[in-house]
Structure formats: C-alpha cells, structure tokens
Amino acid sequence: MKQPYEKFMIVELLALGAASLFTFIALIKGYTIMIILGLLLVVGSLIADSLVQWHLYRSIPSHAIKQAVRALLVFIFTLLFLLRL
C-alpha cells in the first residue's frame, strides 16, 4: 500500500536531482539563470520535505515548520539575488 506522502518524496528527489544537474551545468557554463532555477528547485525540494515531515510527525510539527522556514529563506535570498541582476 502506498503512503499518502510518497508523492511528496518522489517530488523531493526529482527536484534535488534536477537542481544538482542545473547547478552543475550552470557552474561549468556560467549561466546565472540556471543557478537561480537550481535554487528554486532546492526550494521546491525543501517544501516537499516539509510536507513529508508534516505527514510523518503530525504530533511534533516543529520539523516541518523548520523546513518550511528554510525554504522561505532560500526563496527570499534567491529573489533578492534575481532582483540584483
């Protein structure tokens, strides 16, 4: 039987894999937009991990809240980086 949070785990892994690929290519080629896209994929991965933590530990939501705050901070810094270009 599949768990209800299994979709979030797949999204998390796909986002991390895509982020690794985009940032690796961006470091080689020097494309700034790919670095930003990689950071946004990391944000998506953190959000998916937060949702998995929320489903697993409903009685202790602090893990999920910490991951959501991390995702928010990375998103804000990425947005500031994008606006500085």
C-alpha positions as CSV (number, residue, x, y, z in Angstrom):
1,M,0.0,0.0,0.0
2,K,1.3,3.4,-1.0
3,Q,1.7,6.0,1.7
4,P,-0.1,9.4,1.1
5,Y,3.2,11.2,1.4
6,E,5.1,9.1,-1.2
7,K,4.3,11.6,-3.9
8,F,6.0,14.3,-2.0
9,M,9.1,12.1,-1.5
10,I,9.3,11.5,-5.3
11,V,8.9,15.2,-6.0
12,E,11.6,15.9,-3.4
13,L,14.1,13.5,-5.0
14,L,13.3,14.7,-8.6
15,A,13.7,18.3,-7.5
16,L,17.1,17.6,-5.9
17,G,18.3,15.7,-8.9
18,A,17.2,18.4,-11.3
19,A,18.7,21.1,-9.0
20,S,22.0,19.2,-9.0
21,L,22.0,18.9,-12.8
22,F,21.1,22.6,-13.4
23,T,23.7,23.9,-10.9
24,F,26.4,21.7,-12.2
25,I,25.8,22.9,-15.8
26,A,25.5,26.4,-14.6
27,L,28.9,26.2,-12.8
28,I,30.5,24.9,-16.0
29,K,28.8,27.3,-18.5
30,G,28.4,30.3,-16.2
31,Y,24.7,30.7,-16.7
32,T,23.2,32.8,-13.9
33,I,19.6,31.9,-14.8
34,M,20.3,28.2,-14.3
35,I,21.8,28.9,-10.9
36,I,18.5,30.7,-10.0
37,L,16.5,27.8,-11.4
38,G,18.6,25.4,-9.4
39,L,18.0,27.4,-6.2
40,L,14.2,27.4,-6.9
41,L,14.3,23.7,-7.4
42,V,16.0,23.4,-4.0
43,V,13.2,25.5,-2.5
44,G,10.7,23.0,-4.1
45,S,12.6,20.1,-2.6
46,L,12.6,21.7,0.9
47,I,8.8,22.4,0.6
48,A,8.2,18.7,-0.4
49,D,10.4,17.6,2.5
50,S,8.4,19.9,4.8
51,L,5.2,18.2,3.6
52,V,6.6,14.8,4.2
53,Q,7.7,15.8,7.7
54,W,4.2,17.2,8.3
55,H,2.6,13.9,7.4
56,L,5.0,11.7,9.3
57,Y,5.2,13.7,12.5
58,R,1.8,15.3,13.0
59,S,2.2,15.4,16.7
60,I,5.5,17.3,16.5
61,P,5.2,19.8,13.7
62,S,8.5,21.6,14.5
63,H,10.5,19.6,11.9
64,A,8.0,20.6,9.2
65,I,8.0,24.2,10.3
66,K,11.8,24.4,10.3
67,Q,12.0,23.1,6.7
68,A,9.3,25.5,5.6
69,V,11.2,28.4,7.1
70,R,14.4,27.2,5.4
71,A,12.5,27.1,2.1
72,L,11.2,30.6,2.7
73,L,14.6,32.0,3.5
74,V,16.2,30.4,0.4
75,F,13.4,31.7,-1.7
76,I,13.8,35.2,-0.3
77,F,17.6,35.2,-0.9
78,T,17.1,33.8,-4.4
79,L,14.5,36.6,-5.1
80,L,16.9,39.2,-3.8
81,F,19.7,37.7,-6.0
82,L,17.4,37.8,-9.0
83,L,16.4,41.5,-8.4
84,R,20.1,42.5,-8.0
85,L,20.9,41.3,-11.6
